[in-house]
Amino acid sequence: MQPEQMFKEEAAAELHQAQGLGPREGRVRRTKSGSVKYSFNMLGGRGPRSVRVRLEDQAEDEGGEEGTVLENKLPRWHELLQCWCLDFGGRVKCASVKNFQLVSRDDQEEIILQFGKVEPDVFTMDFRPKVLSAQQAFMICLSSFDSKLSCF
């Protein structure tokens, strides 16, 4: 099976930032700051899914650049454990479909954002502040809880 044929369904979410227009107006302007796109595995609920994050750059409107694109680091199949595995450096303790690591297209080894399950109903999030704001990192992680987007 070709890698591009492995993922059959897709779902997407948009990331928005809210900016107050002033205390007198009492209005808030929402601007799109990025999108998260999930592609689901053709093997069913047991295989890995693909996550692609596109962050808008302010210069994008002027220069037409693509912005920052992050993709999930693909897990490896562990023969002994018979499961898909990623190295979270001891930060993640439980297997979960919500666990992921995001890397840039340019450097597949530097992890920009990692999110994973520590115990039931407890998750951990680590991110690189030079690339993502805390708000962006949190919004990306929060999207993994939407069953319409990320779970099978």
ChimeraX commands (.cxc) that place a marker at each C-alpha (Angstrom):
marker #1 position 0.00,0.00,0.00 radius 0.5
marker #1 position 1.38,3.42,-0.99 radius 0.5
marker #1 position 1.81,5.92,1.89 radius 0.5
marker #1 position -0.47,8.43,0.14 radius 0.5
marker #1 position -3.17,5.74,-0.14 radius 0.5
marker #1 position -2.99,4.83,3.55 radius 0.5
marker #1 position -5.17,7.73,4.69 radius 0.5
marker #1 position -8.74,7.81,3.40 radius 0.5
marker #1 position -10.79,10.30,5.40 radius 0.5
marker #1 position -9.94,13.84,6.32 radius 0.5
marker #1 position -11.26,16.36,8.82 radius 0.5
marker #1 position -10.09,19.88,9.52 radius 0.5
marker #1 position -10.38,22.58,12.16 radius 0.5
marker #1 position -9.50,26.24,12.00 radius 0.5
marker #1 position -7.59,28.07,14.71 radius 0.5
marker #1 position -8.84,31.57,15.55 radius 0.5
marker #1 position -7.50,34.37,17.68 radius 0.5
marker #1 position -9.76,36.96,19.29 radius 0.5
marker #1 position -8.67,40.57,19.58 radius 0.5
marker #1 position -10.56,43.19,21.53 radius 0.5
marker #1 position -11.36,46.27,19.50 radius 0.5
marker #1 position -11.42,48.50,22.54 radius 0.5
marker #1 position -13.12,48.76,25.92 radius 0.5
marker #1 position -15.78,51.16,24.63 radius 0.5
marker #1 position -16.89,49.12,21.67 radius 0.5
marker #1 position -17.16,45.85,23.60 radius 0.5
marker #1 position -16.58,43.97,20.37 radius 0.5
marker #1 position -14.13,41.22,19.53 radius 0.5
marker #1 position -12.59,40.55,16.14 radius 0.5
marker #1 position -11.78,36.91,15.36 radius 0.5
marker #1 position -8.98,36.28,12.90 radius 0.5
marker #1 position -7.92,32.96,11.44 radius 0.5
marker #1 position -4.49,32.02,12.76 radius 0.5
marker #1 position -4.18,28.54,11.26 radius 0.5
marker #1 position -5.75,25.18,10.56 radius 0.5
marker #1 position -5.40,21.58,11.73 radius 0.5
marker #1 position -6.12,18.77,9.27 radius 0.5
marker #1 position -6.50,15.13,10.30 radius 0.5
marker #1 position -6.31,12.26,7.81 radius 0.5
marker #1 position -7.55,8.93,9.07 radius 0.5
marker #1 position -5.97,5.56,8.49 radius 0.5
marker #1 position -7.45,3.08,6.02 radius 0.5
marker #1 position -6.49,0.24,8.36 radius 0.5
marker #1 position -9.21,1.27,10.77 radius 0.5
marker #1 position -8.99,2.53,14.32 radius 0.5
marker #1 position -5.77,0.74,15.17 radius 0.5
marker #1 position -3.30,2.51,12.89 radius 0.5
marker #1 position -1.71,5.96,13.11 radius 0.5
marker #1 position -3.37,9.04,11.71 radius 0.5
marker #1 position -1.82,11.97,9.90 radius 0.5
marker #1 position -1.92,15.48,11.39 radius 0.5
marker #1 position -1.01,18.59,9.40 radius 0.5
marker #1 position -0.97,22.07,10.98 radius 0.5
marker #1 position -0.74,25.23,8.94 radius 0.5
marker #1 position -0.09,28.46,10.84 radius 0.5
marker #1 position -0.86,31.78,9.20 radius 0.5
marker #1 position 1.94,34.34,9.04 radius 0.5
marker #1 position 1.10,38.02,9.08 radius 0.5
marker #1 position 3.41,38.52,6.10 radius 0.5
marker #1 position 1.43,35.90,4.18 radius 0.5
marker #1 position -1.16,38.40,3.00 radius 0.5
marker #1 position 1.55,40.66,1.63 radius 0.5
marker #1 position 4.09,38.21,0.26 radius 0.5
marker #1 position 1.91,35.21,-0.55 radius 0.5
marker #1 position 4.08,32.85,1.49 radius 0.5
marker #1 position 2.66,29.56,2.75 radius 0.5
marker #1 position 3.24,30.16,6.46 radius 0.5
marker #1 position 4.50,27.55,8.91 radius 0.5
marker #1 position 3.56,23.94,8.16 radius 0.5
marker #1 position 3.95,21.24,10.81 radius 0.5
marker #1 position 3.31,17.53,10.31 radius 0.5
marker #1 position 3.13,14.65,12.73 radius 0.5
marker #1 position 6.20,12.55,13.22 radius 0.5
marker #1 position 5.29,9.10,11.97 radius 0.5
marker #1 position 5.43,6.35,14.59 radius 0.5
marker #1 position 7.38,3.14,14.11 radius 0.5
marker #1 position 5.90,-0.32,14.49 radius 0.5
marker #1 position 7.45,-2.03,17.53 radius 0.5
marker #1 position 7.62,-5.76,16.83 radius 0.5
marker #1 position 8.05,-6.82,20.46 radius 0.5
marker #1 position 5.19,-4.68,21.80 radius 0.5
marker #1 position 3.07,-5.09,18.66 radius 0.5
marker #1 position 2.08,-1.42,18.56 radius 0.5
marker #1 position 2.93,1.94,16.97 radius 0.5
marker #1 position 5.54,3.81,19.05 radius 0.5
marker #1 position 7.02,7.30,19.36 radius 0.5
marker #1 position 9.81,8.34,21.72 radius 0.5
marker #1 position 8.38,10.95,24.10 radius 0.5
marker #1 position 11.48,10.97,26.30 radius 0.5
marker #1 position 9.61,9.51,29.26 radius 0.5
marker #1 position 6.99,12.29,29.31 radius 0.5
marker #1 position 4.08,10.13,28.07 radius 0.5
marker #1 position 3.05,7.03,30.02 radius 0.5
marker #1 position -0.13,5.71,28.33 radius 0.5
marker #1 position -0.88,4.65,24.78 radius 0.5
marker #1 position -3.58,6.81,23.19 radius 0.5
marker #1 position -4.79,7.75,19.72 radius 0.5
marker #1 position -4.44,11.36,20.91 radius 0.5
marker #1 position -0.65,11.12,21.42 radius 0.5
marker #1 position 1.32,12.97,18.74 radius 0.5
marker #1 position 4.50,14.85,17.95 radius 0.5
marker #1 position 4.69,17.66,15.38 radius 0.5
marker #1 position 7.82,18.45,13.39 radius 0.5
marker #1 position 8.54,20.90,10.60 radius 0.5
marker #1 position 8.97,19.73,7.03 radius 0.5
marker #1 position 12.54,21.02,7.05 radius 0.5
marker #1 position 13.73,19.26,10.21 radius 0.5
marker #1 position 12.03,15.94,11.00 radius 0.5
marker #1 position 14.14,15.45,14.14 radius 0.5
marker #1 position 13.31,18.64,16.06 radius 0.5
marker #1 position 10.00,18.19,17.84 radius 0.5
marker #1 position 8.00,21.45,17.83 radius 0.5
marker #1 position 5.00,20.17,19.82 radius 0.5
marker #1 position 4.33,16.94,21.62 radius 0.5
marker #1 position 1.13,15.93,23.34 radius 0.5
marker #1 position 0.38,12.71,25.14 radius 0.5
marker #1 position -1.49,10.85,27.83 radius 0.5
marker #1 position 0.12,10.56,31.27 radius 0.5
marker #1 position -2.73,8.80,33.10 radius 0.5
marker #1 position -6.50,8.57,32.65 radius 0.5
marker #1 position -7.84,12.09,31.97 radius 0.5
marker #1 position -4.36,13.65,32.40 radius 0.5
marker #1 position -2.28,14.81,29.41 radius 0.5
marker #1 position 1.01,16.64,28.95 radius 0.5
marker #1 position 1.92,19.26,26.34 radius 0.5
marker #1 position 5.46,20.40,25.46 radius 0.5
marker #1 position 6.17,23.00,22.77 radius 0.5
marker #1 position 8.91,25.23,21.35 radius 0.5
marker #1 position 7.97,28.87,22.09 radius 0.5
marker #1 position 10.15,30.13,19.22 radius 0.5
marker #1 position 7.75,28.46,16.77 radius 0.5
marker #1 position 4.39,28.27,18.58 radius 0.5
marker #1 position 2.69,30.48,21.11 radius 0.5
marker #1 position 1.16,28.79,24.15 radius 0.5
marker #1 position -2.28,29.61,22.74 radius 0.5
marker #1 position -1.51,28.00,19.36 radius 0.5
marker #1 position -0.04,24.90,21.01 radius 0.5
marker #1 position -3.06,24.55,23.29 radius 0.5
marker #1 position -5.54,24.99,20.41 radius 0.5
marker #1 position -3.77,22.30,18.36 radius 0.5
marker #1 position -3.81,19.87,21.31 radius 0.5
marker #1 position -7.42,20.68,22.12 radius 0.5
marker #1 position -8.45,19.77,18.57 radius 0.5
marker #1 position -7.36,16.17,19.20 radius 0.5
marker #1 position -10.26,15.81,21.67 radius 0.5
marker #1 position -12.92,16.53,19.06 radius 0.5
marker #1 position -14.26,13.09,18.13 radius 0.5
marker #1 position -15.45,14.38,14.76 radius 0.5
marker #1 position -11.94,15.46,13.88 radius 0.5
marker #1 position -9.44,13.15,15.45 radius 0.5
marker #1 position -10.93,9.90,16.68 radius 0.5
marker #1 position -12.22,7.07,14.56 radius 0.5
marker link #1:1,2 radius 0.2
marker link #1:2,3 radius 0.2
marker link #1:3,4 radius 0.2
marker link #1:4,5 radius 0.2
marker link #1:5,6 radius 0.2
marker link #1:6,7 radius 0.2
marker link #1:7,8 radius 0.2
marker link #1:8,9 radius 0.2
marker link #1:9,10 radius 0.2
marker link #1:10,11 radius 0.2
marker link #1:11,12 radius 0.2
marker link #1:12,13 radius 0.2
marker link #1:13,14 radius 0.2
marker link #1:14,15 radius 0.2
marker link #1:15,16 radius 0.2
marker link #1:16,17 radius 0.2
marker link #1:17,18 radius 0.2
marker link #1:18,19 radius 0.2
marker link #1:19,20 radius 0.2
marker link #1:20,21 radius 0.2
marker link #1:21,22 radius 0.2
marker link #1:22,23 radius 0.2
marker link #1:23,24 radius 0.2
marker link #1:24,25 radius 0.2
marker link #1:25,26 radius 0.2
marker link #1:26,27 radius 0.2
marker link #1:27,28 radius 0.2
marker link #1:28,29 radius 0.2
marker link #1:29,30 radius 0.2
marker link #1:30,31 radius 0.2
marker link #1:31,32 radius 0.2
marker link #1:32,33 radius 0.2
marker link #1:33,34 radius 0.2
marker link #1:34,35 radius 0.2
marker link #1:35,36 radius 0.2
marker link #1:36,37 radius 0.2
marker link #1:37,38 radius 0.2
marker link #1:38,39 radius 0.2
marker link #1:39,40 radius 0.2
marker link #1:40,41 radius 0.2
marker link #1:41,42 radius 0.2
marker link #1:42,43 radius 0.2
marker link #1:43,44 radius 0.2
marker link #1:44,45 radius 0.2
marker link #1:45,46 radius 0.2
marker link #1:46,47 radius 0.2
marker link #1:47,48 radius 0.2
marker link #1:48,49 radius 0.2
marker link #1:49,50 radius 0.2
marker link #1:50,51 radius 0.2
marker link #1:51,52 radius 0.2
marker link #1:52,53 radius 0.2
marker link #1:53,54 radius 0.2
marker link #1:54,55 radius 0.2
marker link #1:55,56 radius 0.2
marker link #1:56,57 radius 0.2
marker link #1:57,58 radius 0.2
marker link #1:58,59 radius 0.2
marker link #1:59,60 radius 0.2
marker link #1:60,61 radius 0.2
marker link #1:61,62 radius 0.2
marker link #1:62,63 radius 0.2
marker link #1:63,64 radius 0.2
marker link #1:64,65 radius 0.2
marker link #1:65,66 radius 0.2
marker link #1:66,67 radius 0.2
marker link #1:67,68 radius 0.2
marker link #1:68,69 radius 0.2
marker link #1:69,70 radius 0.2
marker link #1:70,71 radius 0.2
marker link #1:71,72 radius 0.2
marker link #1:72,73 radius 0.2
marker link #1:73,74 radius 0.2
marker link #1:74,75 radius 0.2
marker link #1:75,76 radius 0.2
marker link #1:76,77 radius 0.2
marker link #1:77,78 radius 0.2
marker link #1:78,79 radius 0.2
marker link #1:79,80 radius 0.2
marker link #1:80,81 radius 0.2
marker link #1:81,82 radius 0.2
marker link #1:82,83 radius 0.2
marker link #1:83,84 radius 0.2
marker link #1:84,85 radius 0.2
marker link #1:85,86 radius 0.2
marker link #1:86,87 radius 0.2
marker link #1:87,88 radius 0.2
marker link #1:88,89 radius 0.2
marker link #1:89,90 radius 0.2
marker link #1:90,91 radius 0.2
marker link #1:91,92 radius 0.2
marker link #1:92,93 radius 0.2
marker link #1:93,94 radius 0.2
marker link #1:94,95 radius 0.2
marker link #1:95,96 radius 0.2
marker link #1:96,97 radius 0.2
marker link #1:97,98 radius 0.2
marker link #1:98,99 radius 0.2
marker link #1:99,100 radius 0.2
marker link #1:100,101 radius 0.2
marker link #1:101,102 radius 0.2
marker link #1:102,103 radius 0.2
marker link #1:103,104 radius 0.2
marker link #1:104,105 radius 0.2
marker link #1:105,106 radius 0.2
marker link #1:106,107 radius 0.2
marker link #1:107,108 radius 0.2
marker link #1:108,109 radius 0.2
marker link #1:109,110 radius 0.2
marker link #1:110,111 radius 0.2
marker link #1:111,112 radius 0.2
marker link #1:112,113 radius 0.2
marker link #1:113,114 radius 0.2
marker link #1:114,115 radius 0.2
marker link #1:115,116 radius 0.2
marker link #1:116,117 radius 0.2
marker link #1:117,118 radius 0.2
marker link #1:118,119 radius 0.2
marker link #1:119,120 radius 0.2
marker link #1:120,121 radius 0.2
marker link #1:121,122 radius 0.2
marker link #1:122,123 radius 0.2
marker link #1:123,124 radius 0.2
marker link #1:124,125 radius 0.2
marker link #1:125,126 radius 0.2
marker link #1:126,127 radius 0.2
marker link #1:127,128 radius 0.2
marker link #1:128,129 radius 0.2
marker link #1:129,130 radius 0.2
marker link #1:130,131 radius 0.2
marker link #1:131,132 radius 0.2
marker link #1:132,133 radius 0.2
marker link #1:133,134 radius 0.2
marker link #1:134,135 radius 0.2
marker link #1:135,136 radius 0.2
marker link #1:136,137 radius 0.2
marker link #1:137,138 radius 0.2
marker link #1:138,139 radius 0.2
marker link #1:139,140 radius 0.2
marker link #1:140,141 radius 0.2
marker link #1:141,142 radius 0.2
marker link #1:142,143 radius 0.2
marker link #1:143,144 radius 0.2
marker link #1:144,145 radius 0.2
marker link #1:145,146 radius 0.2
marker link #1:146,147 radius 0.2
marker link #1:147,148 radius 0.2
marker link #1:148,149 radius 0.2
marker link #1:149,150 radius 0.2
marker link #1:150,151 radius 0.2
marker link #1:151,152 radius 0.2
view
